[in-house]
Amino acid sequence: MGTGMDEVLESRQSRPDPMAGRFDDQAFSSGPVSGTLEAAMVLDAVWAEAHQGFDRIVFTFQRLDSSPDVEDDLPAVYAVSADAPPFTFRASGEPLAVEGRAFLRVNFLEMYGHPSPDRAWSDHPPAAGTFPECSPAELRPGLEVISQICPSDDFEGYLEWIIGLTRGARWRVSRLDAPVRLFVDVENKVRLGPIGAA
């Protein structure tokens, strides 16, 4: 795992985003979701927050400055799907323990961990809701359904995150622009019917 991941993790119980509310009534499903983002994007920050009816993980991005190692014309691709252990750190093959009873995998291709290795935490200072007892490479937001968020890969334009859930739940994915954000929402209402039911 590259060192860039240590600098982009930012955990917050709440971070107001008035534009994000327009997705709050979208239906939940549980199937794989994929799509594209703009080209030459860099992961800027990650946090989790509670909403009425769902827990949300927010990935924010910014445009990467020109670099000879970056393909400016290739769009970033994301994919979110259910998964199951065992999990590993891809770079080392070492086991990755993620807390939870159900799991999601979030992948980014043609995406980079951070615009520069010397960018410090001061650019994104920890705020109320930060969990200092966790290592920089993991996020335990203490939400109803989202138990833990762990990066499992950061190598040559490929990023991967494993999300541990306290129980099986329906989920959905949506995005916003200016700045580019990807939301992974996990339903936190207890349902009487099967998870796959509409």
Disulfide bonds with the S-S distance in Angstrom:
none
